[in-house]
């Protein structure tokens, strides 16, 4: 299982990098993460997050599986944080906002899987964009 999950991380990261790299404007690059999730939800074999399912199934039995799952979540959060900073969010504020974005995406995964709401990531983007707008309005980027 650990080999599968490690390989899956590589596949996911390559796919996300490709989706984000197709855009130049910082906000569009962040939006691409949400769009990538929408495309994933619409795949015929979509069944939710394999990392979350594996962590739950092997909880307390195989610590390596939980660690791989944490690595995947941290990696995505780190990437989102970098995208947020590129979009004008101050470095000292980006960690919290990256957490919020992950919460929105994780909720979208559950909604897509459990409620069959294939547009859940699109709806999560609406909330994410409002958070981003509010953040950059309340805490404008500093001038270098």
Phi and psi in degrees as a GROMACS rama.xvg file:
@    title "Ramachandran Plot"
@    xaxis  label "Phi"
@    yaxis  label "Psi"
@TYPE xy
-64.1312  -38.7642  UNK-2
-62.5844  -41.9263  UNK-3
-60.6162  -48.4255  UNK-4
-63.8218  -41.7211  UNK-5
-62.52  -42.7474  UNK-6
-65.1842  -35.7973  UNK-7
-66.7511  -37.3756  UNK-8
-59.1718  -46.4485  UNK-9
-60.9127  -43.0998  UNK-10
-64.2919  -46.285  UNK-11
-61.9558  -46.892  UNK-12
-62.26  -41.3991  UNK-13
-62.9199  -41.7104  UNK-14
-65.8425  -43.3807  UNK-15
-66.3696  -41.4706  UNK-16
-59.7092  -42.6691  UNK-17
-61.6697  -43.4704  UNK-18
-64.5058  -44.0656  UNK-19
-70.7603  -40.1177  UNK-20
-67.2213  -15.4521  UNK-21
-71.8526  -8.07437  UNK-22
-120.285  149.977  UNK-23
-104.592  -39.7475  UNK-24
-72.4751  133.179  UNK-25
-54.8621  -43.9514  UNK-26
-67.4739  -37.207  UNK-27
-65.4423  -33.6774  UNK-28
-66.944  -40.0189  UNK-29
-67.1171  -43.6605  UNK-30
-58.7886  -33.4784  UNK-31
-60.0782  -30.7764  UNK-32
-64.2771  -42.3751  UNK-33
-69.9642  -41.1225  UNK-34
-62.5845  -37.8827  UNK-35
-59.5165  -42.5248  UNK-36
-63.3352  -40.8842  UNK-37
-59.2733  -45.2069  UNK-38
-61.9912  -39.8457  UNK-39
-63.3427  -43.9253  UNK-40
-61.5308  -26.9703  UNK-41
-88.9838  -0.918811  UNK-42
-69.6196  139.558  UNK-43
-60.5931  -26.9688  UNK-44
-97.3054  12.0112  UNK-45
-60.9616  129.32  UNK-46
-141.913  27.7623  UNK-47
89.9839  -170.452  UNK-48
-84.7584  116.904  UNK-49
-63.4545  -30.9083  UNK-50
-69.3563  -42.8589  UNK-51
-65.2703  -43.5188  UNK-52
-63.4888  -43.4898  UNK-53
-65.6685  -40.7765  UNK-54
-60.845  -44.0003  UNK-55
-66.4273  -45.4604  UNK-56
-63.8012  -37.4074  UNK-57
-105.645  15.0463  UNK-58
-54.684  126.222  UNK-59
77.2002  -2.3086  UNK-60
-108.361  -39.6144  UNK-61
-138.475  97.6598  UNK-62
-61.3904  -29.0648  UNK-63
-62.6021  -34.6281  UNK-64
-67.5242  -44.7753  UNK-65
-62.478  -39.1844  UNK-66
-66.8078  -40.0039  UNK-67
-63.3012  -41.5908  UNK-68
-64.1355  -41.0685  UNK-69
-63.5903  -40.6998  UNK-70
-58.8026  -43.8163  UNK-71
-63.0484  -45.6435  UNK-72
-65.4793  -42.8143  UNK-73
-64.3519  -38.9289  UNK-74
-63.5862  -44.478  UNK-75
-64.7921  -42.6958  UNK-76
-62.4169  -40.4175  UNK-77
-63.0391  -42.9008  UNK-78
-64.0335  -42.4746  UNK-79
-64.888  -39.3052  UNK-80
-59.4967  -45.0028  UNK-81
-62.7157  -39.5396  UNK-82
-66.2337  -38.6617  UNK-83
-63.4528  -44.6836  UNK-84
-63.1124  -39.3763  UNK-85
-64.403  -27.5491  UNK-86
-86.8237  5.0723  UNK-87
106.544  2.97059  UNK-88
-79.7231  132.338  UNK-89
-60.8119  144.126  UNK-90
-55.1089  -41.4316  UNK-91
-71.2081  -10.5522  UNK-92
-109.464  -13.5273  UNK-93
-70.4959  -30.9357  UNK-94
-63.4041  -47.1313  UNK-95
-63.8819  -43.1057  UNK-96
-66.7793  -34.9639  UNK-97
-62.6765  -40.1733  UNK-98
-59.0311  -45.718  UNK-99
-59.1893  -41.6849  UNK-100
-63.3606  -40.5955  UNK-101
-64.5152  -41.2247  UNK-102
-60.0594  -41.3642  UNK-103
-64.1359  -43.8432  UNK-104
-67.1434  -42.3129  UNK-105
-62.9356  -40.2739  UNK-106
-64.2212  -36.298  UNK-107
-65.5173  -38.8224  UNK-108
-60.1562  -45.7586  UNK-109
-64.4112  -45.1002  UNK-110
-62.3315  -40.7335  UNK-111
-66.3047  -39.8686  UNK-112
-78.2262  -49.6971  UNK-113
-81.9181  -42.0188  UNK-114
-99.9772  -0.623074  UNK-115
58.8366  33.2786  UNK-116
-90.3062  88.7494  UNK-117
-68.1697  -15.4279  UNK-118
-97.0455  14.2025  UNK-119
-59.3035  -37.6549  UNK-120
-70.8632  -31.9682  UNK-121
-63.9248  -42.29  UNK-122
-67.9758  -37.4884  UNK-123
-63.3415  -35.7082  UNK-124
-63.3683  -37.7442  UNK-125
-57.2274  -46.655  UNK-126
-67.3682  -41.6544  UNK-127
-61.6795  -42.0464  UNK-128
-65.6059  -38.1222  UNK-129
-63.7428  -42.0401  UNK-130
-61.8667  -43.8218  UNK-131
-64.3684  -44.806  UNK-132
-60.795  -45.2783  UNK-133
-63.5428  -42.9921  UNK-134
-61.7737  -47.3356  UNK-135
-73.6097  -24.1773  UNK-136
-74.7214  -45.0739  UNK-137
-75.7355  -30.0647  UNK-138
-134.251  75.5535  UNK-139
-57.6424  149.491  UNK-140
-58.9903  145.603  UNK-141
-78.3574  147.409  UNK-142
-86.197  136.167  UNK-143
